[in-house]
């Protein structure tokens, strides 16, 4: 089963743009995505600029039990705004007995992988950042509404299924400057 199939089996929705984080360990890693404009999408703010965190894994609650092959997933049902998206992986709770936890982040456009990042988390403070640039849509699709993602009302909670819930904790909303250098990106 590939990452998209796993995300779908756990409540993830299909979208024009999808970003997944997958790993094979009971640790709780968190996927955060900062769209070109708007607020960051994460477990504490599940929707922004039409994107929704619809799968949140290994929280350790009855609605999100700890599993050995977790995945987190953010999706935009329609093509979102072009620009640079900052993708961050934040170890929320390491359960690896001091061992590094390899993970991979995959960006999909219309169900096709377009970029992949591979790294590992070593401690609760080991935060990695990656950038992905969504180009302008081809000229022949611009007049069909591409790039016009609907924005949810600011006071409206996302309606997508959520697999778990985190309690906010210090340090998850802002990262210190000069974090870890991103590993090289692999174009697929």
Secondary structure, DSSP 8 states (H G I E B T S, - for coil): --HHHHHHHTT----SEEEEEEESSSSEEEEEEE-SSS--BBTTB-EETTEEEEE-----BTTB---SS-EEEEEESS----EEEEEEEEEEE--STT--EEEEEEEEETTEEEEEEEEEE-STT-EEEEEEEE----HHHHTTTTT------TT----S---------TTSS---SS-------EE-
